[in-house]
Amino acid sequence: MSLYLVLKAVWTVAALGLVIVVLLHSPKGDGLGGLSGQAQLFNSTKTAELTLNRITWVLTVVFMGMTVLLSANLIPGR
């Protein structure tokens, strides 16, 4: 298996993971629930959102890095 195929597989997994993680995010507008302050009642929701944000940023950096690397045609074995 060539390095190009491995990098392309990592790029594909990062793209699919990024789509899934973005879809798991909760919407920022809480609707009418945000008026009563109930959104701050549970700390676990805030921790889960923070973890999803970190995973999103890591996958974004991996995806963009692989995109630049694969599009630059620097990898032999194509």
C-alpha positions as CSV (number, residue, x, y, z in Angstrom):
1,M,0.0,0.0,0.0
2,S,1.5,3.3,-1.0
3,L,1.8,6.4,1.1
4,Y,-0.6,8.3,-1.2
5,L,-3.4,5.7,-0.6
6,V,-2.8,5.9,3.2
7,L,-3.0,9.7,3.2
8,K,-6.1,9.6,1.0
9,A,-7.7,7.2,3.4
10,V,-6.9,9.5,6.3
11,W,-8.3,12.4,4.4
12,T,-11.6,10.5,3.7
13,V,-12.0,9.5,7.3
14,A,-11.4,13.0,8.5
15,A,-14.0,14.3,6.0
16,L,-16.6,11.8,7.1
17,G,-15.8,12.4,10.8
18,L,-16.0,16.2,10.3
19,V,-19.5,15.8,8.8
20,I,-20.7,13.6,11.6
21,V,-19.3,15.8,14.4
22,V,-20.8,19.0,12.8
23,L,-24.2,17.3,12.7
24,L,-23.9,16.3,16.4
25,H,-23.5,19.9,17.5
26,S,-26.5,21.5,19.1
27,P,-27.8,24.6,17.6
28,K,-26.7,27.9,19.2
29,G,-30.1,29.3,19.4
30,D,-31.9,27.8,22.3
31,G,-35.3,29.1,21.2
32,L,-37.6,29.9,24.1
33,G,-35.7,27.7,26.5
34,G,-32.8,30.2,26.5
35,L,-35.0,32.9,28.0
36,S,-35.5,31.1,31.3
37,G,-31.9,30.2,31.8
38,Q,-32.4,26.5,31.7
39,A,-29.6,26.0,29.2
40,Q,-27.0,26.7,32.0
41,L,-28.6,24.2,34.4
42,F,-26.7,21.2,33.2
43,N,-22.9,21.3,33.2
44,S,-22.6,18.0,31.2
45,T,-24.1,19.6,28.2
46,K,-21.5,22.4,28.3
47,T,-18.7,19.8,28.6
48,A,-20.1,17.7,25.8
49,E,-20.2,20.8,23.6
50,L,-16.6,21.8,24.5
51,T,-15.4,18.3,23.6
52,L,-17.3,18.4,20.3
53,N,-15.7,21.8,19.5
54,R,-12.2,20.4,20.2
55,I,-12.8,17.3,18.0
56,T,-14.2,19.5,15.2
57,W,-11.1,21.7,15.3
58,V,-8.7,18.7,15.2
59,L,-10.6,17.1,12.3
60,T,-10.6,20.4,10.5
61,V,-6.9,20.9,10.8
62,V,-6.3,17.3,9.7
63,F,-8.6,17.6,6.8
64,M,-7.2,20.9,5.6
65,G,-3.6,19.7,6.0
66,M,-4.3,16.6,4.0
67,T,-6.0,18.6,1.4
68,V,-3.0,20.9,0.9
69,L,-0.6,17.9,1.0
70,L,-2.6,15.8,-1.5
71,S,-3.2,18.7,-3.9
72,A,0.4,19.8,-4.0
73,N,1.4,16.6,-5.8
74,L,4.4,16.1,-3.5
75,I,3.6,12.5,-2.7
76,P,4.9,9.8,-5.1
77,G,2.9,6.8,-6.0
78,R,0.0,8.4,-7.6
